[in-house]
Amino acid sequence: MTGSEGRLDNVVAICALSRPDDIERCLQSLADQTRLPSRIVIVDASAGDETAARIRELQNIIPPVPVNHVTATPGLTRQRNIAVNEAADCDVVHFLDDDVACEPGYLEGIVGGIREGSGRSRLRSGRSHRERVGELALAA
């Protein structure tokens, strides 16, 4: 839960399905964040081993953020439920698909908006890595 410094504990949950190149871009975008997540949970429903192998190669890309790789049977709802269980002790869970790349201030903007408690933060997202996500606007 909330850290000793009053910082919100936030986890990034990534639902993956047989896209090793995309998961690499996604993890790299998380490594470039102005505020790192507390940890990353990857719920992988890939049929083969290629995505799992790539995740193992990349697990140390964001030191000191731990990466928890969990395998699952395909199904986005099932994968998200597994992620929620894995992140049950956290304040904020950011759900990303494996083909998403976040702008560097994405996590900081979301957590900052939540911390302010204004209820006026809006996030435009839902785009793949071809159009990076993370445009945050605070209403006046």
C-alpha positions as CSV (number, residue, x, y, z in Angstrom):
1,M,0.0,0.0,0.0
2,T,1.1,3.6,0.4
3,G,4.8,3.7,0.8
4,S,6.7,5.1,3.8
5,E,7.2,8.4,2.0
6,G,3.5,8.7,1.3
7,R,4.0,7.6,-2.3
8,L,1.3,5.5,-3.9
9,D,2.4,2.0,-4.5
10,N,1.7,1.4,-8.2
11,V,1.9,-1.7,-10.3
12,V,1.9,-2.1,-14.1
13,A,-0.1,-5.1,-15.3
14,I,0.6,-6.2,-18.9
15,C,-1.6,-8.8,-20.6
16,A,0.5,-10.5,-23.2
17,L,-0.3,-12.8,-26.1
18,S,2.4,-14.0,-28.5
19,R,4.0,-10.6,-29.4
20,P,7.6,-10.7,-28.1
21,D,8.6,-7.6,-30.1
22,D,5.7,-5.6,-28.7
23,I,6.4,-6.6,-25.1
24,E,10.0,-5.5,-25.6
25,R,8.8,-2.0,-26.8
26,C,6.3,-1.9,-23.9
27,L,8.9,-2.7,-21.3
28,Q,11.4,-0.2,-22.8
29,S,8.7,2.5,-22.6
30,L,8.3,1.7,-18.9
31,A,12.0,1.9,-18.4
32,D,11.9,5.5,-19.8
33,Q,9.2,6.6,-17.3
34,T,9.8,9.7,-15.1
35,R,8.3,7.7,-12.2
36,L,8.9,4.0,-12.2
37,P,6.3,1.5,-11.1
38,S,6.8,-0.4,-7.9
39,R,6.7,-3.6,-9.9
40,I,5.5,-5.1,-13.2
41,V,3.2,-8.1,-13.6
42,I,3.1,-9.7,-17.0
43,V,0.3,-12.2,-17.5
44,D,1.3,-14.2,-20.5
45,A,-1.2,-16.3,-22.5
46,S,1.2,-17.0,-25.4
47,A,1.0,-20.4,-27.0
48,G,4.7,-20.8,-27.6
49,D,7.8,-20.0,-25.6
50,E,9.1,-17.1,-27.6
51,T,7.3,-14.4,-25.6
52,A,8.4,-16.0,-22.3
53,A,12.0,-16.2,-23.5
54,R,12.0,-12.5,-24.5
55,I,10.5,-11.6,-21.1
56,R,13.3,-13.5,-19.3
57,E,15.9,-11.6,-21.4
58,L,14.3,-8.3,-20.5
59,Q,13.5,-8.8,-16.8
60,N,16.5,-6.6,-15.7
61,I,15.7,-3.8,-18.2
62,I,14.2,-1.6,-15.4
63,P,16.3,-1.9,-12.4
64,P,15.3,-1.9,-9.5
65,V,11.7,-2.7,-10.6
66,P,10.9,-6.4,-10.2
67,V,9.1,-8.1,-13.1
68,N,6.7,-11.0,-12.2
69,H,6.0,-13.2,-15.2
70,V,2.8,-15.3,-14.8
71,T,1.5,-17.8,-17.4
72,A,-2.2,-18.1,-18.1
73,T,-4.6,-19.6,-20.6
74,P,-5.9,-17.1,-23.2
75,G,-8.6,-14.7,-22.3
76,L,-8.2,-11.0,-21.5
77,T,-10.7,-11.1,-18.6
78,R,-9.0,-14.1,-17.1
79,Q,-5.6,-12.4,-17.5
80,R,-6.7,-9.1,-15.9
81,N,-8.2,-11.1,-12.9
82,I,-4.9,-12.8,-12.4
83,A,-3.1,-9.4,-12.5
84,V,-5.5,-8.0,-10.0
85,N,-4.8,-10.9,-7.6
86,E,-1.0,-10.4,-8.2
87,A,-1.3,-6.7,-7.4
88,A,-3.9,-6.9,-4.5
89,D,-1.6,-5.2,-2.1
90,C,-1.1,-2.1,-4.3
91,D,-2.8,1.3,-4.4
92,V,-2.9,1.7,-8.2
93,V,-2.9,-0.9,-11.0
94,H,-2.1,0.3,-14.5
95,F,-3.5,-2.1,-17.1
96,L,-1.6,-2.2,-20.4
97,D,-1.7,-4.4,-23.4
98,D,1.6,-5.8,-24.7
99,D,1.4,-3.6,-27.8
100,V,1.3,-0.3,-25.8
101,A,4.2,2.1,-25.4
102,C,3.8,4.9,-22.8
103,E,5.1,8.4,-23.0
104,P,7.8,9.1,-20.4
105,G,5.4,11.0,-18.0
106,Y,2.5,8.6,-18.2
107,L,2.8,6.9,-14.8
108,E,3.7,10.1,-13.1
109,G,0.7,11.9,-14.6
110,I,-1.8,9.2,-13.6
111,V,-0.5,8.8,-10.0
112,G,-0.2,12.6,-9.7
113,G,-3.8,13.0,-10.7
114,I,-4.9,10.3,-8.3
115,R,-2.9,11.9,-5.5
116,E,-4.4,15.3,-6.1
117,G,-7.8,13.7,-5.7
118,S,-9.3,16.3,-7.9
119,G,-11.3,13.8,-9.9
120,R,-10.7,16.1,-12.8
121,S,-7.9,14.2,-14.5
122,R,-8.6,12.8,-18.0
123,L,-6.4,10.4,-19.8
124,R,-6.5,9.8,-23.5
125,S,-5.2,6.3,-24.2
126,G,-6.1,3.0,-25.9
127,R,-3.6,3.3,-28.7
128,S,-0.9,0.8,-29.6
129,H,2.8,1.5,-29.7
130,R,2.3,3.1,-33.1
131,E,0.7,6.0,-31.3
132,R,2.2,6.4,-27.9
133,V,-0.1,6.7,-24.9
134,G,0.1,9.1,-22.0
135,E,-1.5,12.4,-22.9
136,L,-2.9,13.7,-19.5
137,A,-4.9,16.9,-19.2
138,L,-6.1,18.4,-15.9
139,A,-9.3,20.4,-16.2
140,A,-9.3,23.9,-14.9
